[in-house]
Amino acid sequence: MIWIVIGTGTASAFLTFVMSHNLRLGPIRSSALLSLLVGLCIHFWGMLIADELAFAVPLITIGASFVGMTGKEVIKNPLWIGCAGGIFSGLWLCSNFFLENGLGGGLGSAACLSVLTVVGLRQIGAKLERKKS
């Protein structure tokens, strides 16, 4: 289940970003369209997968689509957005141990933290590259 959750987060963030920027749908339409498609798939075919996945996949998709709503001014490369989506999924998996059910803002907060993590790691990497030169 862990790999499916991480793969869902990675793909959702990546697809939202690509739909937003490359297909020029914009961040809100891209997030909504992807979330709607996944929700409909789970609604009609959710009985074919485990109940845990039928619960987790739509939540991960919506939260990771928040990651994919990041502007190109912040992160240009869709692969880095995919990495942030994977980080989001890990945060979501860990947050089940720390946060109570029903605590609002968890998806958005985890999305923000994952984007900030990628931006911070990229800046650290750039500084290390400059020091090597």
C-alpha positions in Angstrom: 0.0 0.0 0.0 2.8 2.4 0.8 4.2 2.3 -2.7 0.8 2.9 -4.2 0.3 5.9 -2.0 3.7 7.3 -2.9 3.2 6.6 -6.6 -0.3 8.3 -6.5 1.1 11.4 -4.8 4.0 11.6 -7.3 1.8 11.1 -10.3 -0.9 13.5 -9.1 1.5 16.3 -8.4 3.3 15.8 -11.7 0.1 15.6 -13.8 -1.5 18.6 -12.1 1.7 20.7 -12.9 1.9 19.5 -16.5 -1.9 20.1 -17.1 -1.6 23.5 -15.5 1.5 24.7 -17.3 1.9 22.7 -20.5 -1.8 22.3 -21.4 -2.5 25.8 -20.0 -5.5 24.8 -17.9 -4.4 26.7 -14.9 -3.8 25.4 -11.4 -7.3 25.3 -10.2 -8.8 23.6 -13.2 -6.0 21.1 -13.3 -6.4 20.2 -9.7 -10.1 20.0 -9.9 -10.1 17.9 -13.1 -7.6 15.4 -11.9 -9.4 15.1 -8.5 -12.8 14.6 -10.3 -11.4 11.9 -12.6 -9.9 10.0 -9.7 -13.0 10.4 -7.6 -15.2 9.1 -10.4 -12.9 6.1 -10.9 -13.0 5.3 -7.2 -16.8 5.8 -7.1 -17.4 3.4 -10.0 -14.6 0.9 -9.5 -13.6 1.4 -5.9 -15.0 -2.0 -4.9 -12.3 -3.7 -7.0 -9.5 -2.4 -4.7 -8.9 -2.6 -0.9 -11.0 -0.3 1.3 -7.8 1.3 2.6 -6.8 2.3 -0.9 -10.3 3.4 -1.8 -10.1 5.8 1.1 -6.5 6.9 0.7 -6.1 7.4 -3.1 -8.6 10.3 -3.5 -7.2 12.1 -0.4 -3.6 11.7 -1.7 -4.7 12.8 -5.2 -6.3 16.0 -3.9 -3.5 16.8 -1.6 -0.7 16.1 -4.1 -2.6 18.2 -6.7 -2.1 21.1 -4.3 1.6 20.5 -4.7 1.1 20.5 -8.5 -0.5 23.9 -8.3 3.0 25.4 -7.6 3.9 28.1 -10.0 6.8 27.9 -12.4 8.4 30.8 -10.7 9.0 28.6 -7.7 9.8 25.2 -9.3 10.3 25.0 -13.1 10.9 21.3 -13.6 7.9 18.9 -13.4 10.2 16.1 -12.1 11.0 18.2 -9.0 7.2 18.6 -8.5 6.9 14.8 -8.7 9.5 14.5 -6.0 7.5 17.0 -3.9 4.4 14.9 -4.5 6.3 11.8 -3.2 7.4 13.8 -0.1 3.8 14.9 0.4 2.7 11.2 0.3 5.3 10.3 3.0 4.1 13.2 5.1 0.5 12.1 4.7 1.4 8.6 5.8 3.3 9.8 8.8 0.6 12.3 9.8 -1.9 9.5 10.5 0.2 8.7 13.5 0.5 12.3 14.8 -2.7 14.1 13.9 -6.3 13.4 14.9 -8.9 12.6 12.3 -10.8 15.6 11.2 -8.0 18.1 11.8 -8.5 20.7 9.1 -5.7 22.0 6.8 -3.6 18.8 6.9 -3.5 18.3 3.1 -2.6 21.9 2.4 0.0 22.1 5.2 1.6 18.9 4.0 1.6 20.1 0.4 3.3 23.4 1.5 5.9 21.6 3.6 6.8 19.2 0.7 7.2 22.1 -1.8 9.3 24.0 0.8 11.4 20.9 1.3 12.2 20.5 -2.4 12.9 24.2 -2.8 15.2 24.2 0.3 17.1 21.0 -0.9 17.6 22.5 -4.4 19.0 25.7 -2.8 21.4 23.7 -0.6 22.4 21.7 -3.6 23.1 24.8 -5.7 25.3 26.3 -2.9 27.2 23.1 -2.6 27.8 23.1 -6.4 29.1 26.7 -6.2 31.5 25.8 -3.4 32.9 22.9 -5.5 33.6 25.3 -8.4 
